Amino acid sequence: MPTRLAVAVETDLPPARLFEVLTDWPRHPEWMFLTTARVVAGDGRGVGSELAAFTGVGRLGFLDTMTVTRWEPPTVVAVAHTGRLVRGVGIFRIGGGRLIWAEELSLPLGSLVRPAAKLFMRWTLRRLVRAAGG
């Protein structure tokens, strides 16, 4: 059964600025803890682009591969997680003074990690807002 996660933070930053930083894939280490991301197919700026994000230290960690499924600047970007460990969908929505991150994932120990995952996601969104200048 998929694990559904959703968190939001308030922000007064312009949606275009948040979207710019969010989708600047090489900047992910600035706000996504222990994660590097890169474009592996396409230009990273539209539907069909493929991304690879590694979370971990050294060789210890996991690879999260994704395909962009929605691209609606400056308010929505969504991905399909296609990796071996993380599978499902994720979406970021920006607007109305809020930044929302929602995921529906098939995770090992999904319901057990849900509370910690939501705390991590909220902390990560706050880091993203700071990285964007907020």
One Martini backbone bead per residue (centre of mass of N, CA, C, O) as a GRO file, in nm:
protein
  134
    1MET     BB    1   0.096   0.036   0.023
    2PRO     BB    2   0.086   0.355  -0.003
    3THR     BB    3   0.254   0.648   0.094
    4ARG     BB    4   0.124   0.944   0.232
    5LEU     BB    5   0.260   1.277   0.177
    6ALA     BB    6   0.225   1.610   0.341
    7VAL     BB    7   0.356   1.947   0.308
    8ALA     BB    8   0.383   2.288   0.453
    9VAL     BB    9   0.482   2.629   0.378
   10GLU     BB   10   0.533   2.948   0.446
   11THR     BB   11   0.550   3.228   0.198
   12ASP     BB   12   0.673   3.546   0.034
   13LEU     BB   13   0.778   3.436  -0.208
   14PRO     BB   14   0.811   3.414  -0.525
   15PRO     BB   15   0.729   3.159  -0.725
   16ALA     BB   16   0.960   3.190  -0.933
   17ARG     BB   17   1.192   3.160  -0.727
   18LEU     BB   18   1.123   2.883  -0.615
   19PHE     BB   19   1.121   2.731  -0.884
   20GLU     BB   20   1.411   2.790  -0.964
   21VAL     BB   21   1.546   2.641  -0.723
   22LEU     BB   22   1.399   2.368  -0.729
   23THR     BB   23   1.489   2.327  -1.060
   24ASP     BB   24   1.796   2.340  -0.968
   25TRP     BB   25   1.940   2.051  -0.947
   26PRO     BB   26   2.244   2.121  -0.852
   27ARG     BB   27   2.118   2.275  -0.577
   28HIS     BB   28   2.015   2.055  -0.376
   29PRO     BB   29   2.237   2.057  -0.144
   30GLU     BB   30   2.126   2.328  -0.012
   31TRP     BB   31   1.830   2.165   0.084
   32MET     BB   32   1.896   1.859   0.034
   33PHE     BB   33   1.987   1.625   0.231
   34LEU     BB   34   2.242   1.446   0.106
   35THR     BB   35   2.180   1.567  -0.200
   36THR     BB   36   2.211   1.482  -0.539
   37ALA     BB   37   2.148   1.631  -0.867
   38ARG     BB   38   2.062   1.520  -1.208
   39VAL     BB   39   2.064   1.528  -1.545
   40VAL     BB   40   2.003   1.245  -1.787
   41ALA     BB   41   1.750   1.369  -1.953
   42GLY     BB   42   1.731   1.625  -2.118
   43ASP     BB   43   1.692   1.964  -1.965
   44GLY     BB   44   1.509   1.981  -1.688
   45ARG     BB   45   1.247   2.169  -1.835
   46GLY     BB   46   1.046   1.906  -1.864
   47VAL     BB   47   0.867   1.683  -1.992
   48GLY     BB   48   1.072   1.380  -1.972
   49SER     BB   49   1.271   1.437  -1.789
   50GLU     BB   50   1.568   1.310  -1.631
   51LEU     BB   51   1.657   1.198  -1.299
   52ALA     BB   52   1.929   1.197  -1.046
   53ALA     BB   53   1.929   1.100  -0.696
   54PHE     BB   54   2.163   1.118  -0.431
   55THR     BB   55   2.149   0.960  -0.107
   56GLY     BB   56   2.438   1.031   0.091
   57VAL     BB   57   2.762   0.878   0.171
   58GLY     BB   58   2.934   0.828  -0.070
   59ARG     BB   59   2.833   0.489  -0.123
   60LEU     BB   60   2.621   0.546   0.101
   61GLY     BB   61   2.298   0.475  -0.037
   62PHE     BB   62   2.063   0.621  -0.279
   63LEU     BB   63   1.880   0.597  -0.583
   64ASP     BB   64   1.673   0.850  -0.744
   65THR     BB   65   1.463   0.806  -1.001
   66MET     BB   66   1.327   1.040  -1.255
   67THR     BB   67   1.023   1.176  -1.406
   68VAL     BB   68   0.886   1.429  -1.565
   69THR     BB   69   0.516   1.502  -1.564
   70ARG     BB   70   0.524   1.810  -1.466
   71TRP     BB   71   0.525   2.158  -1.616
   72GLU     BB   72   0.432   2.469  -1.431
   73PRO     BB   73   0.533   2.756  -1.452
   74PRO     BB   74   0.560   2.860  -1.108
   75THR     BB   75   0.375   2.601  -0.958
   76VAL     BB   76   0.455   2.309  -1.107
   77VAL     BB   77   0.609   1.992  -1.006
   78ALA     BB   78   0.644   1.655  -1.137
   79VAL     BB   79   0.708   1.307  -1.041
   80ALA     BB   80   0.845   0.990  -1.124
   81HIS     BB   81   0.938   0.726  -0.943
   82THR     BB   82   1.188   0.465  -1.077
   83GLY     BB   83   1.318   0.309  -0.869
   84ARG     BB   84   1.394   0.050  -0.653
   85LEU     BB   85   1.316   0.199  -0.375
   86VAL     BB   86   1.170   0.445  -0.520
   87ARG     BB   87   0.812   0.468  -0.564
   88GLY     BB   88   0.614   0.706  -0.751
   89VAL     BB   89   0.487   1.029  -0.647
   90GLY     BB   90   0.564   1.383  -0.701
   91ILE     BB   91   0.482   1.720  -0.561
   92PHE     BB   92   0.499   2.069  -0.639
   93ARG     BB   93   0.348   2.361  -0.484
   94ILE     BB   94   0.290   2.709  -0.581
   95GLY     BB   95   0.098   2.929  -0.370
   96GLY     BB   96  -0.061   3.143  -0.161
   97GLY     BB   97   0.198   3.137   0.039
   98ARG     BB   98   0.279   2.836  -0.059
   99LEU     BB   99   0.462   2.528   0.005
  100ILE     BB  100   0.416   2.210  -0.153
  101TRP     BB  101   0.467   1.860  -0.049
  102ALA     BB  102   0.397   1.557  -0.233
  103GLU     BB  103   0.356   1.198  -0.165
  104GLU     BB  104   0.339   0.869  -0.339
  105LEU     BB  105   0.474   0.577  -0.185
  106SER     BB  106   0.687   0.298  -0.211
  107LEU     BB  107   0.796   0.184   0.102
  108PRO     BB  108   0.994   0.085   0.324
  109LEU     BB  109   0.820   0.101   0.603
  110GLY     BB  110   0.613   0.331   0.554
  111SER     BB  111   0.440   0.379   0.823
  112LEU     BB  112   0.696   0.403   1.010
  113VAL     BB  113   0.832   0.662   0.846
  114ARG     BB  114   0.624   0.894   0.823
  115PRO     BB  115   0.688   1.096   1.056
  116ALA     BB  116   0.985   1.147   0.974
  117ALA     BB  117   0.932   1.233   0.682
  118LYS     BB  118   0.766   1.489   0.746
  119LEU     BB  119   0.985   1.637   0.902
  120PHE     BB  120   1.190   1.639   0.675
  121MET     BB  121   1.020   1.789   0.464
  122ARG     BB  122   0.977   2.051   0.622
  123TRP     BB  123   1.275   2.118   0.661
  124THR     BB  124   1.339   2.125   0.357
  125LEU     BB  125   1.151   2.359   0.280
  126ARG     BB  126   1.291   2.568   0.457
  127ARG     BB  127   1.561   2.548   0.308
  128LEU     BB  128   1.452   2.638   0.035
  129VAL     BB  129   1.360   2.917   0.117
  130ARG     BB  130   1.641   3.013   0.204
  131ALA     BB  131   1.784   2.959  -0.074
  132ALA     BB  132   1.572   3.176  -0.212
  133GLY     BB  133   1.570   3.425   0.024
  134GLY     BB  134   1.376   3.372   0.306
   0.00000   0.00000   0.00000
